[in-house]
Amino acid sequence: MTSRELSRCCMTLATYGHRTEAATPSGFSSEGEKPVSETPSPILLSIDTGIVEQHKCSAQNDPLPQMDAIHMAAVQPLAGKTVLLVEDQTLIALDTENMLRDLGATEVATFANTQQALAWLADGAPAVAVLDYKLGVETSLSVAEALVARSIPFVFTSGYGEIEILSDRLHDARVVQKPYTPENLERALRTCLG
């Protein structure tokens, strides 16, 4: 089950309780007996396939249950990982960064051109990379070659349909067509991570 499917099946949200009695200007209920609290109490609502549960929780404590590493990896394939993102379009880069963080990435190193990405790779060690194939007048093939040399998995993204990869070492690379959805990107990343 993907993280998006999980979020559709079980939506958990934190919200604040609401007043059950009408407030009056004096701060008392309409019956005049009980003061109405101006500070709502934190409440956790879990909506799971139509069953609604309500749990009071402390504002100081994290109300959401902690997942163990195995379940976290199943829901978030990039949990705890650093991802290299090479994308020259700012809005697409920001959107993709958010997608990668939603998939669990703890760090997303984003660059708009191959020179910056290659300079970062000299010391950086990503677990996986997402490379926009066409970066203005250049391609990200040099970054892909550097990743292959270090056995780092990656996916290409492209808004130009079929892309021609000249290197024999890259002919099996996964390509995600733009515009891509979080599900398409997640599927490609899960495949390349094995």
Secondary structure as GFF3:
##gff-version 3
##sequence-region A 1 194
A	DSSP	alpha_helix	3	9	.	.	.	ID=ss1
A	DSSP	beta_strand	10	16	.	.	.	ID=ss2
A	DSSP	beta_strand	42	48	.	.	.	ID=ss3
A	DSSP	beta_strand	51	56	.	.	.	ID=ss4
A	DSSP	alpha_helix	69	75	.	.	.	ID=ss5
A	DSSP	beta_strand	82	86	.	.	.	ID=ss6
A	DSSP	alpha_helix	90	102	.	.	.	ID=ss7
A	DSSP	beta_strand	107	111	.	.	.	ID=ss8
A	DSSP	alpha_helix	114	121	.	.	.	ID=ss9
A	DSSP	beta_strand	128	132	.	.	.	ID=ss10
A	DSSP	beta_strand	134	135	.	.	.	ID=ss11
A	DSSP	beta_strand	138	139	.	.	.	ID=ss12
A	DSSP	alpha_helix	141	149	.	.	.	ID=ss13
A	DSSP	beta_strand	154	158	.	.	.	ID=ss14
A	DSSP	three_ten_helix	168	170	.	.	.	ID=ss15
A	DSSP	beta_strand	174	177	.	.	.	ID=ss16
A	DSSP	alpha_helix	182	193	.	.	.	ID=ss17
###
